[in-house]
Structure formats: C-alpha cells, structure tokens
Amino acid sequence: MPSPRRSVEGRPLGVSASSSSSSSPGSPAHGGGGSGSRFEFQSLLSSRATGVDPTCARLRASESPVHRRGSFPLAAAGPSQAPPPPLPEEDRMDLNPSFLGIALRSLLAIDLWLSKKLGVCAGESSSWGSVRPLMKLLEISGHGIPWLLGTLYCLCRSDSWAGREVLMNLLFALLLDLLLVALIKGLVRRRRPAHNQMDMFVTLSVDKYSFPSGHATRAALMSRFILNHLVLAIPLRVLVVLWAFVLGLSRVMLGRHNVTDVVFGFFLGYMQYSIVDYCWLSPHNAPVLFLLWSQR
C-alpha cells in the first residue's frame, strides 16, 4: 500500500501543468501567484531529480554570499598579492632629518653663495677684473715651489748652526704642509668653484681639488713661523699678518676656493706650526741630519 508521502511527492514527471497547478498549495485556487508557484514547483522538481533535499537547497541558497547584501563571492576575489619589497636605504625619503644635517646643508649653501659673491676677480670680465693680475702675483707669493727653493738656497748659504737649525725646521714645515694638504685633498675631493679658471702658476694632480686651500695653510704656517723665529719691528709684524690675510682672501676673489676652504686652511696651517714646534729638529735630537748637511 503506497504511503501518503509517495503519492504526493512521487508523482510522475508527465503530469500535466493544469492538474499540478490545481493540486499544488500555491495554485490560484488557494490564492497564490501563478508565475511564482510554477517557479517554485520547477525548482522542487529539479532538486528532486538531482536527489537534493529542497529544504536544504533553499537554506543553502539563502545563506550563499551571493544573496547577501553587501557581500562578494569568494571566487571573485583574486589571489592575495605579496606586499611590495621595502625601498633601499638610499632611495628612502628622510622625513625627519637631524638638526646636524640641516645645519650642514645650510652652511654649505651659505658658503657657495658667499664664495660666488666674493669671486669678483674670477675673470677678466668680472666686476674687479682689472685687479686680477695683481691677485695672481699675490698668488705666486704663497705658492709652495718658491718657498721650497728659497729655503734650500738659504740653507746652502748659511754658515751658522743656529741659522741651519731654523732653516732645517722651515724645510720640514714646508714638506709637512705639502704632504698634509695633498692627503686631505685626495680624501675629500671637493671640486673647485664653477667660476674658477684653471690658469694657476704650477699645478699638480691634486690641485684640481679645492679643500683645503694650500695657499691659506702655507700663509698661516709661514706667518706664525716668521713671527716666532725672526726679530721684526711691529710694522713688519703687522705686514706679515696682513699678507697672510690678503693671500687667503685673494683665493676666494680669484674663484680658486670657497670660503670654507680658506678658513679650514688657516686653521690647518696654524696647527701645523704647533706640530713643527713640538717636533723641533735640533743637533741634539737629530744629530745625524745636521752632520750630513754640514758635510755638504
């Protein structure tokens, strides 16, 4: 004897639409809409044919992310992308620079601006171009080669031990100055100002760099050496100091150096004399050197 459930749900698929609509609960006779009833009936038939419980199918369909408002299907989301690699250290923007960095950049900008303003003899067409030959003559007075040749000549002509001692230490100071300036220039490698003309007296390979100023170091070194080892009248002592100052200023006016090159050169030359004075050569601590020179 067939069960009531099979007689209702086990109808053959060939039943006409009129009989099914008259026996369905959602038919017009029961007060339901015709199109909605047919859609629900067809979905029930398809779920029955596939062997899926219609109640579970409706629950799964209502819980699907597609039918939720404001939700997106998981299939539409692409594969998760890896975060971009961090930028290298040199390409990162420093959003919080240090106070020291800001101060150094500001000092460099002021140095370049002031050096360009003071370069009034950098060329013949400059505002003080007519004074350029005089400045170039002053440049030769602070060059290392005339000082070295003059010291060697005086050392050969000297016939007293005291004079030889002073001249020997002067030669030592000049050689120390050339060595230290060349070493610092090779390490720093700061280019000369853009408005400079490379028409200097005698240049070497490191003379294309500007920091520090060799003329400024030599001016400070020689002026301090002369003031400490030569007995001069006050006007001559003032003249020596004025020569050192004007020589350093001429380096900026000719466009050879920036202001900081000359300032550091004065400081380095001042300290070089302190080194020479500390390592002062005499017949007591360097007898072999003085003995070899006296035999010549």
Backbone torsions as a table, in degrees:
resi	resn	phi	psi	omega
1	MET	NA	121.9	-177.3
2	PRO	-66.2	145.1	-178.8
3	SER	-80.2	155.5	178.9
4	PRO	-60.7	-33.9	-179.0
5	ARG	-65.0	-40.6	-179.1
6	ARG	-71.9	-30.4	179.5
7	SER	-72.5	-21.1	-180.0
8	VAL	-93.7	-50.0	-174.5
9	GLU	-90.0	-15.4	-176.4
10	GLY	-97.3	33.9	178.6
11	ARG	-71.1	146.0	176.9
12	PRO	-68.5	156.1	-176.0
13	LEU	-72.7	-12.8	-177.6
14	GLY	-88.0	7.3	179.7
15	VAL	-66.6	141.4	-177.8
16	SER	-70.8	158.2	-177.4
17	ALA	-69.1	-29.5	-179.0
18	SER	-70.3	-42.5	179.8
19	SER	-68.9	-37.8	179.8
20	SER	-69.2	-36.3	179.5
21	SER	-71.7	-30.0	178.3
22	SER	-75.6	-27.0	-179.0
23	SER	-95.6	-10.6	-178.4
24	SER	-79.9	150.3	-177.8
25	PRO	-68.9	-25.9	-177.1
26	GLY	-94.8	16.6	-179.1
27	SER	-72.3	165.5	179.3
28	PRO	-61.9	-25.4	178.4
29	ALA	-66.9	-26.4	178.1
30	HIS	-96.4	2.8	175.0
31	GLY	96.3	8.6	-179.6
32	GLY	-91.8	164.1	176.9
33	GLY	-77.2	143.6	-175.0
34	GLY	-70.8	-47.4	-177.0
35	SER	-67.4	-41.2	178.5
36	GLY	-65.0	-36.3	-179.3
37	SER	-68.3	-42.1	179.0
38	ARG	-64.0	-40.2	179.3
39	PHE	-63.7	-43.2	179.7
40	GLU	-67.7	-37.7	-179.7
41	PHE	-67.0	-42.4	179.4
42	GLN	-66.0	-37.7	177.2
43	SER	-66.2	-35.1	177.1
44	LEU	-66.7	-40.3	179.5
45	LEU	-65.6	-41.1	-180.0
46	SER	-67.3	-38.4	177.7
47	SER	-69.1	-32.5	178.0
48	ARG	-69.3	-38.3	-179.0
49	ALA	-68.3	-32.7	179.1
50	THR	-85.3	-6.4	177.6
51	GLY	83.3	21.7	-179.5
52	VAL	-105.4	138.3	178.9
53	ASP	-66.2	123.8	-177.8
54	PRO	-61.5	-34.5	179.5
55	THR	-65.2	-43.3	178.6
56	CYS	-67.4	-37.6	179.3
57	ALA	-63.0	-41.0	179.4
58	ARG	-67.3	-37.4	178.4
59	LEU	-66.1	-42.8	179.0
60	ARG	-66.1	-36.6	178.9
61	ALA	-67.9	-37.0	179.5
62	SER	-73.1	-27.1	179.7
63	GLU	-90.5	-0.9	-179.1
64	SER	-66.5	144.2	179.6
65	PRO	-63.8	-22.0	-179.0
66	VAL	-67.0	-35.5	-175.9
67	HIS	-87.3	-4.1	177.9
68	ARG	-86.8	139.8	179.2
69	ARG	-75.1	132.3	177.6
70	GLY	81.8	3.3	178.8
71	SER	-108.3	159.6	-177.6
72	PHE	-125.8	147.4	178.7
73	PRO	-67.0	146.9	-179.6
74	LEU	-69.3	-26.5	-179.2
75	ALA	-69.8	-25.8	-178.5
76	ALA	-75.8	-22.2	-178.9
77	ALA	-75.5	131.1	-179.4
78	GLY	-75.6	174.6	178.0
79	PRO	-65.6	143.7	-178.0
80	SER	-65.1	128.1	-178.1
81	GLN	-89.4	142.7	179.0
82	ALA	-72.5	144.9	179.1
83	PRO	-63.5	148.2	-178.8
84	PRO	-64.3	146.6	-178.9
85	PRO	-66.1	148.5	179.5
86	PRO	-66.0	148.7	179.5
87	LEU	-69.6	149.5	175.1
88	PRO	-63.6	164.0	-172.4
89	GLU	-64.2	-35.1	-177.0
90	GLU	-76.2	-18.0	-179.5
91	ASP	-94.2	-4.6	-179.5
92	ARG	-80.0	145.5	178.2
93	MET	-87.0	126.0	179.6
94	ASP	-80.5	98.9	-176.8
95	LEU	-81.5	-12.8	-179.0
96	ASN	-134.3	70.9	-177.8
97	PRO	-66.6	153.6	-178.8
98	SER	-76.7	162.4	178.7
99	PHE	-66.0	-35.0	179.7
100	LEU	-65.5	-40.9	178.7
101	GLY	-64.1	-41.1	178.0
102	ILE	-64.9	-41.0	-179.7
103	ALA	-65.3	-40.7	-179.9
104	LEU	-67.4	-40.8	178.1
105	ARG	-65.7	-39.5	178.2
106	SER	-65.6	-41.0	178.4
107	LEU	-64.4	-39.0	178.5
108	LEU	-66.0	-40.8	178.5
109	ALA	-64.5	-42.4	178.0
110	ILE	-64.8	-38.9	179.8
111	ASP	-62.2	-46.4	-179.7
112	LEU	-66.1	-40.5	-179.4
113	TRP	-66.3	-45.3	-178.4
114	LEU	-68.6	-37.1	179.0
115	SER	-64.7	-38.5	178.4
116	LYS	-69.6	-35.3	178.6
117	LYS	-68.9	-36.1	-178.3
118	LEU	-83.9	-9.9	179.7
119	GLY	-77.4	61.7	-174.4
120	VAL	-83.7	-9.1	178.2
121	CYS	-117.9	21.6	-176.0
122	ALA	-67.1	-23.7	179.4
123	GLY	-150.3	168.0	179.4
124	GLU	-65.7	-27.3	179.8
125	SER	-88.8	5.7	179.1
126	SER	-73.7	174.0	-176.2
127	SER	-64.7	-33.8	177.0
128	TRP	-113.1	38.7	-176.7
129	GLY	-64.3	-25.6	179.6
130	SER	-70.8	-19.4	-179.9
131	VAL	-90.2	-2.9	-175.4
132	ARG	-60.8	-42.6	177.6
133	PRO	-59.4	-37.8	177.8
134	LEU	-66.7	-38.4	178.2
135	MET	-67.8	-34.4	177.7
136	LYS	-70.8	-32.2	174.4
137	LEU	-67.4	-38.6	175.5
138	LEU	-67.0	-30.2	177.1
139	GLU	-64.3	-38.8	179.7
140	ILE	-66.7	-31.8	-179.8
141	SER	-67.0	-18.3	177.8
142	GLY	-108.2	9.0	179.4
143	HIS	-74.0	153.6	-176.2
144	GLY	-74.5	-33.5	-175.5
145	ILE	-65.5	-47.2	176.3
146	PRO	-59.9	-36.7	179.4
147	TRP	-68.2	-41.0	178.8
148	LEU	-65.7	-45.6	-179.6
149	LEU	-65.2	-40.5	178.5
150	GLY	-65.8	-38.4	179.5
151	THR	-67.6	-42.1	178.8
152	LEU	-64.7	-38.2	179.3
153	TYR	-66.0	-45.9	179.2
154	CYS	-65.5	-34.0	178.9
155	LEU	-67.9	-36.0	178.0
156	CYS	-72.4	-29.7	-177.5
157	ARG	-89.1	-12.4	-176.7
158	SER	-74.2	141.3	-179.9
159	ASP	-122.4	13.4	178.5
160	SER	-122.1	148.9	179.5
161	TRP	-67.8	-35.5	179.9
162	ALA	-66.8	-41.9	177.9
163	GLY	-66.5	-39.5	177.3
164	ARG	-64.5	-37.9	179.3
165	GLU	-63.6	-44.3	179.5
166	VAL	-66.1	-43.8	-178.4
167	LEU	-69.9	-32.6	176.8
168	MET	-64.9	-41.0	177.6
169	ASN	-72.4	-30.0	174.3
170	LEU	-65.9	-40.6	175.7
171	LEU	-63.7	-41.1	176.5
172	PHE	-61.9	-39.5	179.0
173	ALA	-66.3	-40.4	179.9
174	LEU	-66.8	-41.2	178.2
175	LEU	-66.8	-40.0	176.9
176	LEU	-63.1	-39.0	179.1
177	ASP	-64.0	-46.1	179.3
178	LEU	-62.0	-39.8	-178.5
179	LEU	-67.1	-48.1	-177.1
180	LEU	-67.9	-40.7	-179.9
181	VAL	-65.2	-43.3	179.0
182	ALA	-64.4	-37.8	179.6
183	LEU	-66.1	-45.9	-179.0
184	ILE	-68.3	-39.3	177.7
185	LYS	-63.1	-40.0	178.0
186	GLY	-68.4	-28.1	179.0
187	LEU	-82.1	-44.8	-176.6
188	VAL	-78.0	-47.0	177.9
189	ARG	57.8	48.3	175.3
190	ARG	-86.7	125.9	-177.5
191	ARG	-69.2	153.0	176.1
192	ARG	-69.9	160.6	-179.4
193	PRO	-56.6	152.3	-176.0
194	ALA	-66.7	-26.8	-178.5
195	HIS	-88.7	11.0	179.8
196	ASN	-82.3	145.7	173.1
197	GLN	-109.2	123.2	-176.6
198	MET	-79.0	69.8	177.3
199	ASP	-123.7	42.7	-178.3
200	MET	-76.5	170.6	-172.5
201	PHE	-63.0	-68.3	176.6
202	VAL	-136.7	128.5	-176.7
203	THR	-122.5	151.7	173.6
204	LEU	-113.6	-173.7	-176.1
205	SER	-66.2	-35.3	-177.9
206	VAL	-83.3	-6.1	-177.8
207	ASP	-74.3	-6.1	173.8
208	LYS	-75.9	-11.3	176.2
209	TYR	-98.8	156.9	-170.3
210	SER	-114.7	-14.1	-174.5
211	PHE	-110.6	120.2	-2.1
212	PRO	-91.3	178.4	178.0
213	SER	-79.8	117.7	179.1
214	GLY	-66.6	-34.5	177.5
215	HIS	-65.7	-38.5	179.6
216	ALA	-68.0	-41.4	177.7
217	THR	-64.5	-40.4	-179.5
218	ARG	-69.7	-36.0	178.9
219	ALA	-65.3	-44.2	179.0
220	ALA	-67.3	-40.4	-179.6
221	LEU	-65.6	-47.6	-176.9
222	MET	-69.2	-39.6	-179.9
223	SER	-65.3	-40.0	178.7
224	ARG	-70.5	-35.8	178.7
225	PHE	-66.2	-44.6	-178.7
226	ILE	-66.3	-41.7	-178.7
227	LEU	-67.0	-24.3	-177.8
228	ASN	-94.3	-17.8	-173.4
229	HIS	-126.6	1.3	174.9
230	LEU	-123.5	138.0	177.9
231	VAL	-87.5	108.8	-176.4
232	LEU	-125.6	153.2	174.1
233	ALA	-72.0	163.1	-176.8
234	ILE	-60.5	-42.7	177.7
235	PRO	-60.7	-36.9	177.8
236	LEU	-69.6	-36.1	177.5
237	ARG	-65.8	-40.2	175.6
238	VAL	-64.7	-38.0	179.8
239	LEU	-65.4	-37.2	178.3
240	VAL	-64.9	-45.0	178.5
241	VAL	-64.7	-39.9	179.0
242	LEU	-66.0	-38.0	176.6
243	TRP	-60.6	-43.2	-179.9
244	ALA	-64.3	-41.3	-178.9
245	PHE	-68.4	-44.6	-178.6
246	VAL	-68.0	-34.5	177.1
247	LEU	-63.2	-43.4	177.0
248	GLY	-65.6	-38.6	178.3
249	LEU	-67.2	-34.6	-179.8
250	SER	-65.9	-26.6	178.7
251	ARG	-65.6	-34.9	177.1
252	VAL	-78.7	-38.6	-179.3
253	MET	-66.6	-34.3	176.8
254	LEU	-78.2	-8.0	-178.4
255	GLY	80.4	12.7	-179.0
256	ARG	-73.7	-37.2	-172.7
257	HIS	-136.9	162.0	168.5
258	ASN	-85.9	170.4	-177.0
259	VAL	-64.7	-42.0	-178.7
260	THR	-66.2	-28.5	175.9
261	ASP	-62.9	-42.8	-178.4
262	VAL	-72.1	-41.0	-179.6
263	VAL	-63.1	-46.1	178.1
264	PHE	-66.7	-32.5	177.4
265	GLY	-64.0	-41.3	176.0
266	PHE	-61.4	-42.7	179.8
267	PHE	-65.0	-42.8	-179.4
268	LEU	-65.9	-41.1	178.1
269	GLY	-64.6	-37.3	177.4
270	TYR	-63.4	-40.8	179.9
271	MET	-73.8	-27.7	178.6
272	GLN	-64.8	-38.9	177.6
273	TYR	-65.0	-34.1	176.7
274	SER	-62.4	-37.0	177.5
275	ILE	-67.1	-43.7	-179.9
276	VAL	-64.1	-41.2	180.0
277	ASP	-66.6	-33.8	178.7
278	TYR	-72.4	-38.0	-179.5
279	CYS	-100.9	38.0	-174.5
280	TRP	-60.0	127.2	-179.0
281	LEU	-86.8	134.1	179.8
282	SER	-145.8	165.8	176.7
283	PRO	-61.6	-15.1	-179.5
284	HIS	-83.8	-41.6	-178.4
285	ASN	-99.1	-11.5	175.9
286	ALA	-139.0	63.0	-176.2
287	PRO	-68.2	-33.7	-177.6
288	VAL	-64.3	-40.7	-179.2
289	LEU	-64.0	-43.9	179.9
290	PHE	-71.9	-31.5	178.7
291	LEU	-68.9	-41.3	178.5
292	LEU	-66.0	-38.1	-179.2
293	TRP	-71.9	-33.1	-179.2
294	SER	-71.8	-27.3	178.3
295	GLN	-71.5	-20.4	178.7
296	ARG	-74.5	NA	NA
